Amino acid sequence: MRLQPTGFCLLDFIMSHAGHVLTRTTIFEGVSGGGFEPGTNLIDVHLSRLRRNSKRPASRR
């Protein structure tokens, strides 16, 4: 799976907080350092890509 830098940071952040419930605000602050506007859907887009890529067969990644 090839990730964009933001997608990689998001995955790293989520994995480093395994077992914890993360709020949108926590994700925004942890991934972007406040660089994203909380009203945007950029985190949603990157999460969607991560989910889609993780469900594809290994031969297509």
C-alpha positions, 0 to 999 in steps of 0.5 A, a space after each residue: 500500500 502506497 501512502 501519501 505523507 498525511 495518510 502515513 502520519 494518520 496511520 502512525 498516529 492511530 496505531 500509536 494510540 491502539 486501544 484508545 478512542 480518538 476524537 476528531 480534535 485529537 486526531 487533528 491536533 496529533 496529525 497536523 499540529 493544528 494545520 487542518 481546519 476542523 470543519 474540513 473533511 481532509 481527515 475523513 478522506 485520508 481515513 477512507 483511503 486507508 480503509 479502502 487500501 487495507 481491504 484490497 487483496 495483497 496482490 492489488 496493493 
